[in-house]
Amino acid sequence: MSQRQESPIETGGRLASMAQYSETTSIFLLDAVDGTVAALQRKDALASGLARIVANATDEIATMPVVPGQYLDEDDVAVDALASAAERLKTKLARLVLQRTGIDQDRLLKDHHCDALHDAYESASGEIAELIELMQQARAAIIAHDMRAEPAEEMKTFATVDELTASLNVKEPRPKANEVLTTMGHRNWLAQIKQRRG
């Protein structure tokens, strides 16, 4: 079967359609890149603002006076929320790093698109990593404060180990038969058996 030769007008029409499609795709791609960069910049700004709030709270906790029995987070609500948020952000950070590695593999992206995306991903990743670190520091500051707020019990002193043991109401356990053998030695054990029989 022979193929029909395309006329110059038909070829021109096909090329014009392809060019229009390329232009539309390029505009769509630029919008997607711009949208991604803008979305990452919003995340970056949000993470940066939250990081400042968390850092200020951590500084405030460090300078707070400690009053025995007065806790910042008695039920561990804030401590648990900070741990949970940090874990979710670690997952997001891993996803951002993975997405960033795919930028250069996308053949539709031009070099300047790649550069803009790399910069946006790098900035967002840095802010999120800093926020994770600050959340962990805030959590540690709350725990440290509340540990120092534990009321101190009266310290007892003991002159001997026997006094300490007696205060704990601990009875010394009876040694088992095999422990007797190892602590007394084989000959002493035999001597005791002969003595009991005799």
SULFEN-V269021 format. One record per helix or strand of 3 or more residues. SS is the DSSP state (hx for helix, st for strand). FROM is the first residue (numbers start at 1). TO is the last residue. If there is no record, write none. Layout:
ss:from:to
SS:FROM:TO
SS:FROM:TO
This chain:
ss:from:to
hx:8:63
hx:77:101
hx:103:105
hx:111:148
hx:161:167
hx:177:184
hx:186:197
